[in-house]
Amino acid sequence: MINRILKTPIMHRMVEHNGVIYVGGLVADDRSQSMGGQTAQICEKLEKLLVEAGSDKTKLLSAMLYITDMSQKGEMNEAWTNWLAADDLPTRATIGIADLGEDVLIEVVVTAAR
């Protein structure tokens, strides 16, 4: 069975299938923040969404992080590793991308176990 969670005008925020939760792209609400600030905001959002779906950040399986400036990857990594315990880090790829929208520095897509 497929469970679609939190419908928006263009997608569902999350979809769960066979115990795996797929979370669509998340961006920061306060886009005046630095790369680290935007990453921390996304992590807070993600934590709430995972709980709503019956999971938590310790069950992350994989993450795709799209960032607009690879020179700020260290700042992003610091916020990411402050949020997650070393033993709970998922597989991950960080992809440099030219544009994510006005003042958006990072977008995160994850999968997690329920």
C-alpha angles and dihedrals in degrees: 000000000000117000115197115201131197106003117216127185091268106026147346113273090224138013123195123201128167092347095310120115118207113200118200123227115305126199132181120270093214102056093177088079125099123254089271093047093049091047092051091050091051091049091053091049092047093050091055093046093050091052090050089054093049097260139089141213093273088067098057111135103182141354134199113199118192114196131180097213119039090192086071094054091107092057090048091048091052093054091044094051092044087058099044129052113238092245091053099052112130127214107281146185126194115205125192112224132180100227137008097169135286111335092343107139099173140020122190129203120184144175123210139179117246 
